[in-house]
Amino acid sequence: MTAVIPALGEASDTTSVIPAVRAERERARWRLHLVGHRTALKNRVHATLLAFGRPCPTADLFGAGGRELLARLDLPEPWAGTTAAAVRLIDDLDAQIDGCERELRRLGADHADVPLLLTAPGIAWVLGYTIAAEVGDISRFSSAKKLCGYTGLCPRVYQSGSRDHRGPLSKNGPRYLRWALLEAATHAARHPCYADHYQATKTRLGRQRGPKVARVEVARKLAGAIWHMLTTQAPFRPARPHAHPLAA
């Protein structure tokens, strides 16, 4: 019989979280909700251009040069109208997202954990506030492994007798925390503390699978470092030579 071992550190029930932490999470999640809508609208505009054989020749279709291109387009109806409406909605979402980010930066400056998180590679104000809100009270996690398990970035383990098999990521934790750690890992992969491991994993697993797995591994290492930072209330410190990065 094959047993599936759940990831370490199951999430606490949302209703048991204190109201202040739930409010922090709602602020960060609302920003991500708006970003998702903006991305969907931008993808729709790009798809419309491709459908009419007019791929975007600029790096940013919604920058100054791209807006001039969109203004010159002669699309038939109803595509011309829906594209114009999408651009107006994107502008409105840009303004709302900018307002959310200003609020997160203001609130993050007074947050107990955000200034510490900003010392870690790849983490800026928005990601720092999101991570702090999603993690909540770090004392809920008795070890770095517990926090890593809570993120859902650990693979599932299938055991049968004396053998075990590592499956896909469990993804059983809050997806907003996973998103924030993976976003941070994209930038942290260039930090001297993680760059060598990231490049070695990419090379070992190949061009197709390597970057994805390497990014997840860096995200897990960041989660471990975050546990140590918040538990000891100390800023990020790169690992000593030949030491495990989680010991930083």
C-alpha positions as CSV (number, residue, x, y, z in Angstrom):
1,M,0.0,0.0,0.0
2,T,1.3,3.4,-0.9
3,A,1.1,6.2,1.6
4,V,1.3,9.9,0.8
5,I,3.1,11.9,3.5
6,P,1.8,15.4,3.9
7,A,4.2,18.3,3.9
8,L,5.5,19.6,7.3
9,G,3.8,22.5,9.0
10,E,0.1,22.4,8.1
11,A,-1.6,25.8,7.8
12,S,-3.6,27.1,10.7
13,D,-7.3,27.7,10.2
14,T,-7.9,31.2,8.9
15,T,-10.6,31.9,11.5
16,S,-8.0,31.3,14.3
17,V,-5.7,34.0,13.0
18,I,-5.9,37.3,14.9
19,P,-7.8,40.1,13.1
20,A,-4.7,42.3,12.7
21,V,-2.9,39.5,10.8
22,R,-5.9,38.8,8.7
23,A,-6.1,42.5,7.8
24,E,-2.4,42.5,6.7
25,R,-3.0,39.5,4.5
26,E,-6.1,41.1,2.9
27,R,-4.1,44.2,2.0
28,A,-1.3,42.2,0.3
29,R,-3.7,39.8,-1.4
30,W,-5.9,42.6,-2.7
31,R,-2.8,44.0,-4.5
32,L,-2.1,40.6,-6.0
33,H,-5.7,40.3,-7.1
34,L,-5.4,43.6,-8.9
35,V,-2.1,42.6,-10.5
36,G,-3.7,39.4,-11.8
37,H,-6.5,41.4,-13.5
38,R,-4.0,43.8,-15.0
39,T,-1.9,40.9,-16.4
40,A,-5.0,39.2,-17.9
41,L,-5.9,42.5,-19.7
42,K,-2.4,43.0,-21.0
43,N,-2.3,39.4,-22.3
44,R,-5.7,40.0,-24.0
45,V,-4.4,43.1,-25.8
46,H,-1.3,41.2,-27.0
47,A,-3.4,38.3,-28.2
48,T,-5.6,40.7,-30.2
49,L,-2.6,42.1,-31.9
50,L,-1.3,38.7,-32.7
51,A,-4.6,37.6,-34.1
52,F,-4.5,40.4,-36.7
53,G,-0.8,39.8,-37.5
54,R,0.6,42.8,-35.7
55,P,2.9,41.5,-33.0
56,C,4.3,44.1,-30.6
57,P,7.6,45.5,-31.9
58,T,8.4,47.3,-28.6
59,A,9.7,46.0,-25.3
60,D,6.7,47.4,-23.4
61,L,3.4,47.7,-25.3
62,F,2.0,49.8,-22.5
63,G,4.9,52.2,-22.2
64,A,5.2,55.5,-24.1
65,G,6.2,53.9,-27.4
66,G,3.7,51.1,-27.1
67,R,0.9,53.6,-26.5
68,E,1.7,55.4,-29.6
69,L,1.6,52.2,-31.5
70,L,-1.8,51.3,-30.0
71,A,-3.2,54.7,-30.9
72,R,-2.2,54.2,-34.6
73,L,-3.7,50.7,-34.9
74,D,-6.6,50.4,-37.3
75,L,-8.5,47.4,-35.9
76,P,-12.0,46.5,-36.9
77,E,-14.9,46.5,-34.5
78,P,-15.5,45.2,-32.0
79,W,-11.7,44.6,-31.4
80,A,-10.9,48.3,-31.6
81,G,-13.4,49.1,-28.9
82,T,-12.5,46.2,-26.6
83,T,-8.7,47.0,-26.9
84,A,-9.4,50.7,-26.0
85,A,-11.5,49.6,-23.1
86,A,-8.8,47.2,-21.9
87,V,-6.2,50.0,-22.0
88,R,-8.4,52.3,-20.0
89,L,-8.9,49.5,-17.4
90,I,-5.1,48.9,-17.3
91,D,-4.6,52.6,-16.5
92,D,-7.1,52.5,-13.7
93,L,-5.6,49.3,-12.3
94,D,-2.1,50.9,-12.5
95,A,-3.3,53.8,-10.3
96,Q,-5.0,51.5,-7.8
97,I,-1.9,49.2,-7.6
98,D,0.3,52.2,-7.1
99,G,-1.9,53.3,-4.2
100,C,-1.8,49.8,-2.7
101,E,2.0,49.7,-2.9
102,R,2.3,53.1,-1.2
103,E,0.1,51.9,1.6
104,L,2.1,48.6,2.0
105,R,5.4,50.6,2.1
106,R,4.0,53.0,4.8
107,L,2.6,50.1,6.9
108,G,5.7,48.0,6.4
109,A,8.0,50.7,7.8
110,D,6.2,50.2,11.2
111,H,5.9,46.4,11.0
112,A,8.0,44.4,13.4
113,D,9.3,41.9,10.8
114,V,9.3,43.7,7.4
115,P,12.6,45.7,8.1
116,L,14.3,42.4,8.9
117,L,13.0,40.8,5.7
118,L,14.3,43.6,3.6
119,T,17.8,42.6,4.5
120,A,17.4,39.3,2.7
121,P,18.3,39.1,-1.0
122,G,15.5,39.5,-3.5
123,I,13.0,40.9,-1.0
124,A,11.7,44.5,-1.3
125,W,8.8,46.3,0.3
126,V,5.9,44.5,-1.4
127,L,7.4,41.0,-1.0
128,G,8.5,41.7,2.5
129,Y,5.1,42.8,3.6
130,T,3.4,39.9,1.8
131,I,5.8,37.3,3.4
132,A,5.4,38.9,6.9
133,A,1.6,38.9,6.6
134,E,1.4,35.3,5.3
135,V,3.9,33.9,7.8
136,G,2.3,35.6,10.8
137,D,3.6,34.7,14.2
138,I,6.9,32.9,13.5
139,S,6.6,31.0,16.8
140,R,3.9,28.9,15.2
141,F,6.8,27.0,13.4
142,S,9.2,25.1,15.7
143,S,11.9,24.8,13.0
144,A,12.9,26.0,9.5
145,K,11.7,22.7,8.1
146,K,8.2,23.4,9.5
147,L,8.1,26.8,7.8
148,C,9.4,25.3,4.5
149,G,6.6,22.6,4.7
150,Y,4.0,25.3,5.3
151,T,5.0,27.1,2.1
152,G,4.0,24.1,0.0
153,L,7.4,24.3,-1.8
154,C,8.4,20.8,-0.6
155,P,7.8,17.8,-2.8
156,R,5.3,15.1,-1.9
157,V,6.8,11.9,-0.6
158,Y,5.2,8.6,-1.7
159,Q,6.3,5.6,0.5
160,S,5.7,2.0,-0.3
161,G,7.5,-0.5,1.9
162,S,11.2,0.5,2.2
163,R,11.1,2.7,-1.0
164,D,10.0,6.3,-1.4
165,H,9.4,8.5,-4.4
166,R,9.5,12.3,-4.5
167,G,6.5,13.7,-6.4
168,P,5.5,17.2,-7.4
169,L,5.4,20.1,-5.0
170,S,2.7,19.7,-2.3
171,K,1.4,23.3,-2.8
172,N,-0.7,22.8,0.4
173,G,0.2,26.1,2.0
174,P,-0.9,29.7,1.1
175,R,-0.3,30.3,-2.6
176,Y,0.4,34.0,-1.9
177,L,3.4,33.0,0.3
178,R,4.6,30.6,-2.4
179,W,4.3,33.4,-5.0
180,A,6.2,35.9,-2.9
181,L,9.1,33.4,-2.1
182,L,9.4,32.4,-5.8
183,E,9.4,36.1,-6.9
184,A,12.1,36.8,-4.3
185,A,14.1,33.7,-5.5
186,T,14.2,35.0,-9.0
187,H,16.3,37.9,-7.8
188,A,18.1,36.1,-4.9
189,A,19.4,33.6,-7.5
190,R,21.9,36.3,-8.5
191,H,23.1,36.8,-4.9
192,P,26.6,35.3,-4.1
193,C,25.0,33.3,-1.3
194,Y,22.8,31.4,-3.8
195,A,24.2,31.9,-7.3
196,D,26.6,28.9,-7.3
197,H,23.9,26.5,-6.2
198,Y,21.4,27.9,-8.6
199,Q,23.7,27.6,-11.6
200,A,24.9,24.1,-10.6
201,T,21.2,22.9,-10.4
202,K,20.4,24.5,-13.7
203,T,23.4,22.8,-15.4
204,R,22.7,19.4,-13.7
205,L,19.0,19.2,-14.7
206,G,19.2,20.8,-18.1
207,R,17.7,23.8,-19.9
208,Q,14.1,22.8,-19.7
209,R,13.7,21.6,-16.1
210,G,16.8,23.1,-14.4
211,P,15.7,26.7,-14.0
212,K,12.4,25.8,-12.5
213,V,13.8,23.4,-10.0
214,A,16.7,25.7,-9.1
215,R,14.3,28.6,-8.5
216,V,12.2,26.4,-6.1
217,E,15.3,25.3,-4.3
218,V,16.4,28.9,-3.8
219,A,12.9,29.8,-2.5
220,R,13.1,27.0,0.0
221,K,16.5,28.2,1.2
222,L,15.1,31.7,1.5
223,A,12.2,30.3,3.6
224,G,14.7,28.6,5.9
225,A,16.7,31.8,6.2
226,I,13.6,33.8,7.0
227,W,12.7,31.4,9.8
228,H,16.2,32.0,11.4
229,M,15.9,35.8,10.9
230,L,12.5,36.1,12.4
231,T,13.2,33.7,15.2
232,T,16.4,35.4,16.3
233,Q,15.3,38.9,15.2
234,A,18.5,39.3,13.4
235,P,19.1,40.6,9.8
236,F,20.1,38.2,7.0
237,R,23.7,37.0,7.1
238,P,25.2,35.0,4.3
239,A,26.3,31.5,5.2
240,R,29.9,31.0,6.3
241,P,32.1,29.2,3.7
242,H,31.1,25.5,3.4
243,A,28.2,26.1,5.7
244,H,24.6,25.3,4.8
245,P,22.7,28.4,3.6
246,L,19.9,27.7,6.1
247,A,22.3,28.2,8.9
248,A,22.7,31.9,7.9
